[in-house]
Amino acid sequence: MSAEDGAAVHPPPAGRWRTPARTGRDRPPGSPVAVDARLVPPAIVAWGAAGIAVARDLREVLAGAALAAVLALVAGARLVHRARRPRTARRPARRPARRRHRGAAVRSTAGLLLTACALTAVLAATAAQQHVRQAALLGELATRGASVVLTGRVSSEPRAVADQRAWEDAPRRRLGLRVEEVRGQGRTAAAAAEVVLVGPPEWRDAPLGARVRVRATLVPTAPGDRAVALAVAARPPEVLAPPGGQLAVVNTLRDGLRAATAALPPDARGLVPGIAVGDDRAVPPDLERAMRATALTHLTAVSGAHVAIVLGAVLAALVWAPRRWRIALAAVALAGFVTLVRPEPSVLRSAVMGAVVLAALAVGRPARALPALCSAVVALLVADPWLARSYGFALSVLATAGLVLLAAPWRRWLAQFVPRWLATAVAVPAAAQAACAPVVVLLEPTVAGYAVPANLLAAPVVPPVTVLGVLATLLAPVWPPGAVALAAAASVGTGWIAAVARALAGLPRAQLPWLPGPAGLLVLAAVTVAAAVLLGRAGPRLARRRTAVLLAGATVLVALAAARLSGASWAPGPRPPPNWAAVQCDVGQGGAFLLRSGERSAVLVDVGPADGDVVGCLRAARVDRLDLLVLTHAHADHVDGLPAVLRAVDVARVLLGPDPDPDADPDPDADPDPDAEPAAAGGALLRQLGTVPVTRAVSDAAAGSGRAGTVEWRVLWPTASAVPALAGPDGVNDLSLALELRTPDLRAVALGDLELTGQSGLLRQLRTGSGAGPVDVVVVAHHGSGSQEPALAAQLRARLAVVSVGADNDYGHPRLDTIALYEEHGALVLRTDTCGPITVVPAGADLGVRSRCPPPAMGRP
């Protein structure tokens, strides 16, 4: 209405009316974009509830779903009541403060309704799927450790098990099996659940989607695990039917890409299929380690970036078509790409998010990334609640959230000092890395020192490699020479990625040690929040941003205080206290037990696998010298960390078992000739040791006992007579050195990987000799496997039993009955997969334990 109409025009009162949020079209360049965070609380609550519910009893989940439904009904009724209130009943005029209060109340009620609905949907879906799992015979047989015959379909491609046994020509294979029928203990029943199957090398040829039958022994999994059981098979698969339908087409396409890259160099042969379709099985091990050290492994785990590249290429190619056709064809391409690369957690999240964005484009609404991400999280958790516990899913969601929330403000800050294109190139990988880093330290307590420059250097070649690789995949079945040409073109980019990864991984401080476990997550998250606040509010006058600086500092101080209260060390890495007595290092699926023998020296039993970071454990304990290094037997999970140890500390002497290699049979009393050429494992160990004095020992020889600093050691097993009887591939574990280690304050026994035969022989020796029990600490044999001699546990009567074991290992270690066995005989049982490094410390006149699992003090028997 104008002034000519007889009405005065008054401007709105200053400070009372809010300007509508600017859209992407009318906002000034470089100004912040409003973030729609209304769906964040429902997504977070649904995620947390799903993570808890999958490990709870069915009745508890149903009760939670009912309460959430009631809450949703109450919130909905309140909104309806407000909407139906007649306007005449409302006061004609309200003060602005009351209007704002009423609007806030409506928004909070709507947010509560959304959260309650998401919670109800997730809990109801979890209860329904748990009912199907628990009602089946499969779960019952798994709890009994039964031997069964499983019939089902291969649900994931077979991958090599990291720990190859010494007598195996090829590593065993691990794969997912969707069980359709189970037969065991005289009963047969249908099933609809997932198991993880570990089988002999012949399983490498099992095609995805094939229907197979196999006899296996079931091992129960932990509550909340997606797989109902671990199935250990000793026989190759019996293929009943090949894959059909879309899986047959997908397998043909992926096989065609592998054939097209067969003649390429090893790096390209692994990276082209890895980046294009997520098939990273052929990536060389050294390149895989380099990519892990530089935070480039996401390139071979198809995620949101790959989905965005493919959708962008499709939409660009269809720029001439009407909008509806572009959106429809992009949706078809999205569905086809997801089918081609397999529905992994990150791919599913990206696909659902992409579908939400395409739907928003179809109806003409602006596509907001954060609401799309939250919608994807809730939808996927309803479809599969076990995603809530998937690291891959968490990393994918966090990376996207980092790009949405952090990349733009960090780019604006960097743009003050460098060109805008460079600011964008740096801010994007930095934001993704910062968001993911707190979760990554839970997997490995290190921070990639060169993650940002590595991703910055690799980023330009990822889109062309992805597009060329996907095109080669589609072309391979119909025109193989064309596919070979496209793969060769893509190999140029993968060569650059490999060169970047290896170059940066070889630099000093490529991996920085960090505080492990939840404390490490908390501290790193606090640092990320502080950086986000500081850089997000930063401008040309950074020094005047006192609020941001104070908030960032307070966040860091609170996080460090919380970490201190949780018992975490101030220094990065798992640092024992200065007065530590013994440490069971956390080296994953392997062994490394440390016993103090001097101010900065120790005795180390085994060195763990190559990627176990035993050196980090030595540095954390401030060990500069090993008075004695014991290698119990020559399996990779006990000896492959040797080169790193020899580079890091001085080793005074090495004690080997009498038969470190299955094919070698040396004189147990003689020192080996370093110039000799024994078989593979033994010869490799001796070559690595070089001039370090080496002794092979048995329990009844002169070299079977000695002193290293303040530690007195004695070999308990094997005997000289047991060596020829157990020599050979099947006796490697049973010829493990078992030792008794004594200090003035502590008595420990390390059992290596002894199986039942070796444990029985050791028990006879203890009963006929002086006996080893009771002891303060026992390192449980073979990572807590099910092969345990109950009488040996009774003989040792340990106060603390430590299990050196890797999280989510393929063997089902440790067995619950093994833990129960040692607890039955009075031991406190701690395991490195859940407790991290386990440190024994003096506690007055007694001993205490420090780990991520706070136990009571070790009382004297």
Secondary structure by P-SEA (a helix, b strand, c coil): ccccccbbbbccccccccccccccccccccccccccccaaaaaaaaaaaaaaaaaccaaaaaaaaaaaaaaaaaaaaaaaaaaacccccccccccaaaaaaaaaaaaaaaaaaaaaaaaaaaaaaaaaaaaaaaacaaaaaaaaccbbbbbbcccccccccccccccccbbbbbbbbbccccccccbbbbbbbbbbbbbccccccccccccbbbbbbbbbbcccccccbbbbbccccccccccccaaaaaaaaaaaaaaaacccccccccccccccccccccccaaaaaaaaaacccccccccaaaaaaaaaaaaaaaccccaaaaaaaaaaaaaaaaaaacccaaaaaaaaaaaaaaaaaaacccccaaaaaaaaaaaaaaacccccccaaaaaaaaaaaaaaccaaaaaaaacccccaaaaaaaaaaaaaaaaaaaaaaaaccccccaaaaaaaaaccaaaaaaaaaaaaaaaccccaaaaaaaaaaaaaaaaaaaaaaaaaaacccccccccccaaaaaaaaaaaaaaaaaaaacccccccaaaaaaaaaaaaaaaaaaaaaacccccccccccccccccccccccbbbbbbbccccbbbbccccccccaaaaaaaaaccccccbbbbcccccccccaaaaaaacccccbbbbccccccccccccccccccccccccaaaaaaaaacccbbbbbcccccccccccccbbbbbcccccccccccccccccccccccbbbbcccccccccccccaaaaaaaaaaaaacccccccccccccccccccccaaaaaaacccbbbbbcccccccccccaaaaaaaaaacccccccccccbbbbbbcccbbbbbccccccccccc
